[in-house]
């Protein structure tokens, strides 16, 4: 935004972090809500791959996605931790639920695996300064932007 709140040393790039946060978080908020409101189906899916405690894991996954998504949207103090938690969660879930099918040649699982890897990339963009990947903008000479307020 030229001359706006997000200009300065950030060069007007800070608005993109708000867009990234909202778009990435929307996926997790929606997925978490869906898991929690359809807990029996989610638990059934978890059980279908042989994981123990499917109801507990379904609740844990739904709550993680929903809470971490909200933390990311609001850019709160927990945004970085929420993003890292979702990076780990997405990698583990991708391995458990999609990689085997992908390796077996299932095109649907191939797309799901690659989609999840792209989501991990989006989450990684939320874990540090977009200019230098530092958690502290001042370390790379960038005034604190929207992402780090």
N, C-alpha and C positions, 0 to 999 in steps of 0.2 A: 504494500500500500504506500504509494508515494506520499511522503510528508505525514504519514499517519503514525499511529502508536507503535508500529512494529518496524519503523525505519531505523536509523542510527547505524551503529557498527554492524548490526545484523544484516544490513544491506537489503532489507525488505523481505528476507527469506523466512522469517519467523512464522508468517501466516501459514506456510506450508506444513509446519509442524502441527498446527491446530487441525488442519485438514487430515493429515496422516492419522492423528490421534482419533478423530471422530470416525473415520472410515474403518480403521483397524478395530477399534473398540466396538463399533456397531455389530460386527460379526460375532464377537465373543458375548456381548450382551444378549443378542438374539439367540445364539446357541445355548448359552447358560439358562436363559429363561425357558427355552424349549425343553431342555433336559429336566429342569425342575418341575415343569408343569406336566411332563410326560414321564415321570420317574420310572414307572413300570416298564415302559418300552426301552428306556435308556438302560435300565438294569438288565433287561433281557439281552440287549445288544452286547453289553459288557460280559455277561455270562456266556454268550455265544462264542467268544474267543477263549474261554476257559479261565478267565481271571477269577480269583476268589473274592468274596464279599461284594458281589455286584451291586447291591442296593447302596452300600456305603460308598463305593467308588462312583456310582452314578450321582449321588448327592454331592460328593466332594468335587467332582468335575463340574457339575452345574454351578455350584457356589463359587468355585475358583473363577470360572469364565465370567460369571455375572459380576462379582465383586471387582475382579481385576479390570474388567472392561470399564466399569464405572470410574475406578481410580484413574485409568488412562484418559478417559474423556475429560475429566476435570483437571488433569495435569497436577494433581495433588502431590504431596510429599512422597506418596507411595507409587507414583507413576513408574519410576525406573524399576522398582522391585516387582511391580505387577507385570511389567513388560518382560522381565527376565523369567518370572514364574510361568508366564504364558509361552515363552520360547521353549522352556524345558517341557512343559505340558504338551505342546504341539509336536515337538520332536518325538517324545515317548509315545503319544497317541498315534502318530503317523506310523511309527515302527510297528506298534502292536496291531493296528487295525488295517493298514493299507500296504505296507511294503511286501508282505508275502504274496498278496494278490498281484501286485505290480510285477514281481519277479516271475510269477506264473503266467504272465502275459495278459492279464485282465486289464483292458483299456480303461475301464471305469476307475480301477484302483491306481492305475498309472496317473491319470488326471488328478485324482484326489491327493496322491503323494506330491506331485509337482505343485499343486495349489497350496498345500500346506507348507511346502518349502518357501514359496513366495510369501506366504503369511509370516513365516519366521523372519524373512528379510524385512518386511514392514515393521515387525516388532523390534528388530534390532535397530532400526532407525529411531526408535523411541528410547533407546537405552543410553544415549549419550549425545553430546553436542554434534550437530550436523556438519560442523566445519572441521572438527578434529577428533571426534569420538571421545572427547573428554567429558567427564561428568560435570565439570566446572568450566563454563564458557570463558571465564577470565583467564584460564590457563592458555587458551589459544588466542587471546587478545580480542575476543568478541564480547561486547556488552551483553549482559544477561538479557535473553530474549524471552518470549512468551513460554517457550518450552521449559525454561529453567527458573521461572518465577515461583 
